[in-house]
Structure formats: C-alpha cells, structure tokens
Amino acid sequence: MAQRTEITCIIPNYNGADVIGECLASVFAQSIPCALIVVDDGSTDESLSVIEELLREHPEARLLRHTENKGFAAAVNTGILAAKTPYVLLFNNDATAKKTLAERMLQAITRREKCFSVSGLLLQAARPYLIDDCGDYFSAFGRAFSPGRDKPRAQFDKPAQIQSACAGCALYDRKVLLSLGLFDEAFGSYLEDVDLGLRALRAGYSNEYEPSAVAFHKASHTSGGRYNAFKARQTTANTLLVIAKNVPLAAKICFAPLFLAGLFARAVFYASKGLFSAYLNGLRDGICKIRAYDRAADPASTQCSFRRDLLLSFAFLGNCIRALRR
C-alpha cells in the first residue's frame, strides 16, 4: 500500500541531461514520501530519454512535457496545476537534496501560522561550506539579493522570516499559491520567486527560511554560469516588473533616486562583464512587460492593505543598508 504524502516535488528541466540523475536520486531518497512531477521545458538535449529511463523504476512519478521552452515560471506552473497534494516542493534540476530536506520543510511550514513558503539552505555544490541562497530580499535600489550569498553557512544557522523563498529549493502551500495566481509567467525565468514572495507578503502571509533543510546547487548551470547574457537581460527586465507590481506609487516616487542609482550601478557592473548590450535589451524588455501588466487581473493587488504596503515600503528602504553591508 502506497504511503500517503503531503508533498509533490516539482522539478523543471531544460537541457539538464547531465545533472538530472543526481537530482532525482536525491528526491527518491527523501526520509518522507514525496510525489514527483518532472516538467521538461522543451529540452533539445537528451533529457527526455534520460528522464524516462530514470523514472522507469518509479511508475508513480510523472513526466510532463512542453513542446517549446517557456521559461521557469511556466514550467513550474504546469507542475503545480497537475499536483494534488497540499504542498509543492520546487527543486532545481541542478541541485541535490539532503535526505531530510522535505521533512524539515514540512515541519517548518506547518508550525507557523499563515506561512506561505519555506526556503531551504542552498549551498554551493563546488564549495559546500559557502551559501548559494538562504532566502531573498528586495531593496529600494531595485535589487534582489540573498544576504548569505558566498558567506559561510554558520552565519545563517537560525530560522528567520524572509521576503521571498528561492524557488530553486522551496516548499509552498499549494492552496495559497493558487489563490495568488501562481507564478507570473511574464517573468519567464529569474525573479519570478521574488515577485511571488512579495505578493504573498502583501496578501498577509509570511515566508520563512529553514537552515536545517539543506541542498547543494550548481548555480545557473542551465543558463551558462553566474554571469551571462541571458541572465543579465532577464534579471534587468524582471527587476523593472517587480518594481511596477509590488512597490506602491508613493514609494516609487520617493525611491526614484535610489532606483536610478541602482540602475546605473547595474549598468556599470554589466559593462565590466561585457554584458552591456544585454542590459540595454533588458531595459527594453522590462518596459514592454510593464506595459502588458494588467493590475486589475492580479489577485495580490486586491488582497493587499495600506498598512502592509507601508510596512513593505519601509522594509525595501531598510534592505538598502542590508545590501550595502553584504
């Protein structure tokens, strides 16, 4: 008789034939039972044949397919809609989980009232004594950041409230996720998790960081490393969309000098990496995404309150100091 499970692990895959094996093995080895859905997002490598072979001994696992690459947000949404469990665990195809990952996340999300998501501790696979991500924040510089990035794990060994969970290793309350309108597919890839976390905060939920839920990550394996043209273009465009969707009008006006300073700093940084043209294309894409955004169709815009928006605006300002101290 199959064990009852509270969690469906959803793994989006794009050209991850060389990493998906380790990822799936770590999911199958979890200390509590987890349903599994792999969503292949239009891979052009040997991913499909590799995944089919790996799932042959696990007929209960499901493989869903996109015929074309639609991006991270669309891929995980496909999995979330197909899931039947109360919670969904999103996990990157280039990550491997410790055996207790799902168990520790489930304990964390069920012991906190109105908790929407739990972000695990993602360590760098090549340097497992350093953090890749431990929850994310957004600042009035128009910058999303993880305060623990590249720092020793011992500095972030306590649970904490965060602004958003890193969707590369995060557990979500599926019912709340559906009520918020899922991940915004306009983001494609990058910062869709920051947007979702901020929408949850505005709707009155919390996001938590659980350091005992550990995984190891080969950062940006699919997109080509930490700094590349695709990531530069996407993050630039999506930063503008995060601001448009989640920063109140009064705060946009007050923070305008900080936003502009952040855009200038980003331009200088990407120019130093030979990615200035990608940055400019990202600005153009971001403006197009803002024009296409329909606030009336966004569930979070109807669930927020003046008080929550005010507190979040002050948090964005405070996060400038946190970002500068990194």
C-alpha positions in Angstrom: 0.0 0.0 0.0 1.4 3.4 -1.1 2.2 5.8 1.7 0.2 9.0 2.0 2.2 12.1 1.0 1.7 15.7 1.8 4.2 16.9 -0.8 4.7 16.9 -4.5 8.2 17.6 -5.7 8.2 19.5 -8.9 11.4 19.6 -11.0 11.5 21.9 -14.0 14.1 20.6 -16.6 15.7 22.3 -19.6 18.7 20.7 -21.1 19.7 19.1 -17.8 20.6 15.6 -19.1 24.0 15.7 -17.4 22.6 16.7 -13.9 19.1 15.4 -13.6 20.2 11.9 -12.5 21.7 13.1 -9.2 18.8 15.4 -8.6 16.2 12.7 -9.0 18.2 10.2 -6.9 18.2 12.7 -4.0 14.5 13.2 -4.3 13.7 9.5 -4.3 15.9 9.1 -1.2 13.9 11.5 0.9 13.0 10.5 4.5 9.3 11.1 3.9 7.3 10.1 0.8 7.0 12.7 -1.9 5.1 12.5 -5.1 7.2 13.6 -8.1 6.5 15.6 -11.3 9.2 16.4 -13.7 8.3 19.1 -16.3 10.6 19.1 -19.3 10.5 22.7 -20.7 11.3 22.0 -24.4 14.7 20.4 -23.9 16.9 19.9 -27.0 19.5 17.6 -25.5 19.0 14.0 -24.3 16.9 15.0 -21.3 13.7 13.2 -22.2 15.4 9.8 -22.8 17.5 10.2 -19.7 14.5 11.1 -17.5 12.3 8.3 -19.0 15.0 5.8 -18.1 15.4 7.1 -14.6 11.6 7.1 -14.0 11.2 3.5 -15.3 11.5 2.1 -11.8 9.2 4.7 -10.3 5.9 4.4 -12.3 4.2 6.7 -9.8 6.3 9.6 -10.9 5.1 11.7 -13.8 6.9 13.4 -16.7 5.1 16.3 -18.3 6.4 18.0 -21.5 6.4 21.4 -23.1 7.0 21.3 -26.8 8.9 24.6 -26.6 10.9 26.4 -24.0 8.5 28.6 -22.0 10.7 29.5 -19.0 10.9 28.5 -15.4 7.6 30.2 -14.3 5.5 28.4 -16.9 7.2 25.1 -16.3 6.6 25.1 -12.5 3.0 26.3 -13.0 2.4 23.2 -15.2 3.6 21.0 -12.4 1.7 22.9 -9.7 -1.6 22.6 -11.6 -1.0 18.9 -12.0 -0.2 18.3 -8.3 -2.8 17.0 -5.9 -1.1 17.4 -2.5 -1.4 20.3 0.0 2.2 21.4 -0.5 4.5 21.6 -3.5 8.3 21.5 -3.3 10.0 23.2 -6.2 13.5 22.0 -6.8 16.1 22.8 -9.4 17.4 20.1 -11.8 21.0 21.1 -11.0 20.6 20.6 -7.2 20.8 17.6 -4.9 18.9 17.4 -1.6 19.9 16.1 1.8 17.7 13.2 2.9 15.8 15.2 5.4 15.1 18.3 3.1 11.4 17.7 2.6 10.8 16.5 6.1 12.3 19.6 7.7 10.5 21.9 5.3 7.1 20.3 6.1 7.8 20.7 9.8 8.6 24.4 9.3 5.6 25.3 7.2 3.1 23.5 9.4 4.3 25.0 12.7 4.0 28.6 11.6 0.6 30.3 11.2 -0.2 31.8 7.8 3.1 30.6 6.4 3.1 30.5 2.6 6.6 29.3 1.8 9.7 27.9 3.3 13.1 28.4 1.7 15.8 25.9 2.3 19.5 26.4 2.7 21.1 26.1 -0.7 24.9 25.5 -0.5 27.3 25.8 -3.4 28.0 22.3 -4.8 31.6 23.2 -5.5 32.2 24.9 -2.2 29.7 23.4 0.2 30.9 25.5 3.1 29.6 28.6 1.4 25.9 29.6 0.8 24.3 30.0 -2.6 21.0 31.2 -1.3 19.2 31.3 2.1 16.1 33.4 1.2 15.8 36.6 -0.8 15.1 40.3 -0.2 14.3 43.3 -2.4 15.7 46.8 -1.8 14.8 50.3 -2.8 17.9 50.2 -5.1 15.7 47.9 -7.3 17.9 45.0 -6.4 17.0 41.5 -5.3 19.7 39.8 -3.2 20.3 36.9 -0.8 22.2 38.2 2.3 24.1 34.9 2.7 25.4 34.5 -0.8 29.1 33.4 -0.8 29.2 33.6 3.1 29.9 30.7 5.5 26.8 28.7 6.4 27.5 29.2 10.1 26.5 32.8 9.8 22.9 31.9 8.8 22.2 28.9 11.0 18.9 30.1 12.6 15.4 30.1 11.1 14.2 33.6 10.1 11.5 35.4 8.3 12.4 36.4 4.8 10.8 38.4 2.0 10.8 35.6 -0.6 11.8 31.9 -0.9 14.3 30.9 -3.6 12.2 28.8 -5.9 15.2 26.6 -6.6 14.6 24.9 -3.2 11.3 26.0 -1.6 8.1 24.5 -0.2 4.8 26.3 -0.9 1.3 26.0 0.4 -0.5 25.0 -2.8 -3.9 26.4 -1.9 -2.5 29.8 -1.2 -0.3 29.6 -4.3 -3.4 29.1 -6.4 -5.2 32.0 -4.7 -2.3 34.3 -5.5 -2.5 33.4 -9.2 0.6 31.1 -9.4 4.0 32.3 -10.7 3.7 35.2 -13.1 4.7 33.7 -16.5 5.6 37.2 -17.8 8.8 36.8 -15.8 9.9 33.8 -17.8 13.0 33.0 -15.7 14.6 34.9 -12.8 12.9 37.0 -10.0 9.5 35.2 -10.5 10.1 33.9 -7.0 10.8 37.3 -5.6 7.6 38.7 -7.2 5.6 35.8 -5.7 7.1 36.2 -2.2 6.3 39.9 -2.2 2.7 39.3 -3.4 2.3 36.8 -0.6 3.5 39.4 2.0 1.1 41.9 0.6 -1.7 39.4 1.0 -0.9 38.9 4.6 1.2 35.7 4.6 4.8 35.0 5.7 7.8 33.5 4.1 10.3 31.6 6.2 13.9 30.4 6.0 14.7 26.9 7.4 18.5 26.3 7.7 18.1 22.6 8.6 16.6 21.9 5.1 19.8 21.6 3.1 20.5 21.1 -0.6 23.6 21.6 -2.9 23.3 23.7 -6.0 25.3 24.0 -9.2 24.3 27.7 -9.7 22.9 28.8 -13.1 24.0 25.5 -14.7 21.3 25.7 -17.4 21.7 29.3 -18.3 25.5 29.3 -18.5 27.0 30.3 -15.2 26.5 33.1 -12.7 27.1 35.9 -15.2 25.8 35.5 -18.8 23.8 37.5 -21.4 20.5 35.6 -20.9 20.6 36.1 -17.1 21.6 39.8 -17.4 18.8 40.5 -19.8 16.2 38.6 -17.8 17.1 40.0 -14.4 17.2 43.6 -15.7 13.8 43.3 -17.3 12.2 41.5 -14.4 13.6 43.9 -11.9 11.5 46.6 -13.5 8.5 44.4 -13.5 8.9 43.6 -9.7 9.0 47.3 -9.0 6.0 48.0 -11.2 3.9 45.3 -9.5 5.0 45.4 -5.8 6.1 49.0 -4.9 3.2 51.4 -4.1 3.0 54.6 -6.2 4.1 56.9 -3.4 7.1 54.7 -2.6 8.0 54.6 -6.3 8.2 58.4 -6.3 10.1 58.6 -3.0 12.6 55.8 -4.1 13.1 57.1 -7.6 16.7 58.4 -6.9 17.6 55.1 -5.3 16.1 53.1 -8.2 18.0 55.2 -10.7 21.2 54.8 -8.7 20.6 51.0 -8.7 20.1 51.0 -12.5 23.3 53.0 -13.0 25.3 50.6 -10.8 23.8 47.6 -12.7 24.8 49.2 -16.0 28.4 49.8 -14.8 28.6 46.2 -13.5 27.3 44.6 -16.6 29.5 46.8 -18.8 32.5 45.5 -16.8 31.4 41.9 -17.6 30.9 42.6 -21.4 27.2 42.4 -21.0 26.1 46.0 -21.5 24.1 45.2 -24.7 22.2 42.5 -22.8 21.5 45.1 -20.1 20.0 47.6 -22.6 17.9 44.8 -24.1 16.7 44.0 -20.6 15.6 47.6 -20.1 13.6 47.5 -23.3 12.0 44.2 -22.4 11.1 45.4 -18.9 9.3 48.4 -20.3 7.3 46.1 -22.6 6.4 43.8 -19.7 5.2 46.7 -17.6 3.0 47.9 -20.5 1.5 44.5 -20.7 0.9 44.1 -17.0 -2.8 44.2 -16.0 -3.1 45.2 -12.4 -6.8 44.6 -12.3 -6.2 40.9 -13.2 -3.6 40.5 -10.4 -5.1 38.8 -7.3 -2.5 40.2 -5.0 -3.5 43.8 -5.8 -6.9 43.2 -4.4 -5.6 41.4 -1.2 -3.1 44.0 -0.1 -3.8 46.7 2.6 -2.4 50.2 3.0 -0.7 49.1 6.3 1.1 46.1 4.7 2.2 48.1 1.7 3.5 50.8 4.0 5.5 48.3 6.1 6.8 46.7 3.0 8.0 50.0 1.6 10.0 50.7 4.8 11.4 47.2 4.5 12.6 48.0 1.0 14.4 51.1 2.3 16.0 49.1 5.2 17.1 46.5 2.8 19.3 49.1 1.1 21.5 49.1 4.2 21.4 45.3 4.3 22.5 45.1 0.7 25.4 47.6 1.1 26.7 45.6 4.1 26.9 42.4 2.0 
